[in-house]
Amino acid sequence: MVNFESHDAVGGTKEMVASLSNVADSDINTAHKLSSVLLNEFNYLSWSRAITIALGGRSKLGFINGTIKSPEVGSLEYEAWLSKDKLVMPWLLNSMERNLSEIFSYSESSLDLWNAIRDMYGNQNNSARIFQINRDIANINQDGKSFVNLLRNLKRLWSELEIYRPHTIDATIL
């Protein structure tokens, strides 16, 4: 949760200062795409990973993971929070294919938007994707590529597969 602190100003009066990150000029371009990976019906996992990295690098991850909560509506802090939240929303919408962004464009907050996307695409196609990754790993061959390229492709597939696998030592689940 974001803390809003009261500090003494130069004139001795109390001034509410939000501990939210300052909005940099580069953050104000809402047409900016956070990632080259655009969300479509099949790439939620790689898209969500790219977006969380991008938002984390801009100190805005808390708006979609719930750690930066909305202050009370009408408070001074609410306006600062709202302006930053409304900055995150178009970044998310612009990182989707157009037909998907139209579906989600009426979300009330970036957290609502993130949760709606996760609910719709989060677990969809996991079994099919896991099957496809395992098949790709089993069928991989050098085909004239360098060993480094082969290893890079295997590493990418193994890393993606690791994300889908449950973190357990129970052999019945694995």
Backbone hydrogen bonds, N-H to C=O, Kabsch-Sander energy under -0.5 kcal/mol:
donor,donor_aa,acceptor,acceptor_aa,energy
5,E,3,N,-0.6
5,E,17,V,-1.7
7,H,5,E,-0.5
7,H,15,E,-1.8
9,A,13,T,-2.7
12,G,9,A,-1.9
15,E,7,H,-2.0
17,V,5,E,-2.4
19,S,3,N,-1.2
24,A,22,N,-0.7
27,D,24,A,-1.4
28,I,24,A,-0.7
28,I,25,D,-1.0
30,T,28,I,-1.3
32,H,29,N,-1.3
34,L,91,W,-0.5
38,L,36,S,-0.8
39,L,95,S,-2.7
47,W,43,N,-2.6
48,S,44,Y,-3.4
49,R,45,L,-1.9
50,A,46,S,-2.1
51,I,47,W,-2.6
52,T,48,S,-2.5
53,I,49,R,-1.9
54,A,50,A,-2.2
55,L,51,I,-3.0
56,G,52,T,-2.1
57,G,53,I,-2.0
58,R,54,A,-0.6
58,R,55,L,-0.8
59,S,56,G,-1.3
60,K,55,L,-2.8
61,L,55,L,-0.7
63,F,60,K,-1.6
64,I,61,L,-1.6
65,N,61,L,-1.6
66,G,62,G,-0.8
68,I,62,G,-2.1
69,K,67,T,-0.9
75,S,72,E,-2.1
79,E,75,S,-0.9
80,A,76,L,-1.0
81,W,77,E,-2.4
82,L,78,Y,-3.3
83,S,79,E,-2.2
84,K,80,A,-1.5
85,D,81,W,-2.7
86,K,82,L,-2.7
87,L,84,K,-0.5
88,V,84,K,-1.5
89,M,85,D,-1.8
91,W,87,L,-0.9
92,L,88,V,-2.2
93,L,89,M,-2.7
94,N,90,P,-2.8
95,S,92,L,-1.2
96,M,93,L,-1.1
97,E,39,L,-2.4
100,L,97,E,-1.2
101,S,97,E,-2.2
102,E,98,R,-1.8
103,I,99,N,-0.6
103,I,100,L,-0.6
104,F,100,L,-1.4
105,S,101,S,-0.8
107,S,104,F,-1.6
113,L,109,S,-2.4
114,W,110,S,-2.7
115,N,111,L,-2.7
116,A,112,D,-2.3
117,I,113,L,-2.2
118,R,114,W,-2.6
119,D,115,N,-2.8
120,M,116,A,-1.8
121,Y,117,I,-2.8
122,G,118,R,-2.6
126,N,123,N,-1.3
129,R,125,N,-2.7
130,I,126,N,-3.0
131,F,127,S,-2.3
132,Q,128,A,-2.3
133,I,129,R,-2.8
134,N,130,I,-2.6
135,R,131,F,-2.3
136,D,132,Q,-2.7
137,I,133,I,-2.6
138,A,134,N,-2.4
139,N,135,R,-2.1
140,I,136,D,-0.7
140,I,137,I,-0.8
145,K,142,Q,-3.2
150,L,146,S,-2.2
151,L,147,F,-2.8
152,R,148,V,-2.5
153,N,149,N,-2.3
154,L,150,L,-2.3
155,K,151,L,-2.8
156,R,152,R,-2.3
157,L,153,N,-2.1
158,W,154,L,-3.0
159,S,155,K,-2.6
160,E,156,R,-2.2
161,L,157,L,-2.5
162,E,158,W,-2.2
163,I,159,S,-1.3
164,Y,160,E,-1.2
165,R,161,L,-1.5
168,T,166,P,-1.4
171,A,169,I,-0.7
173,I,170,D,-1.1
174,L,170,D,-1.9
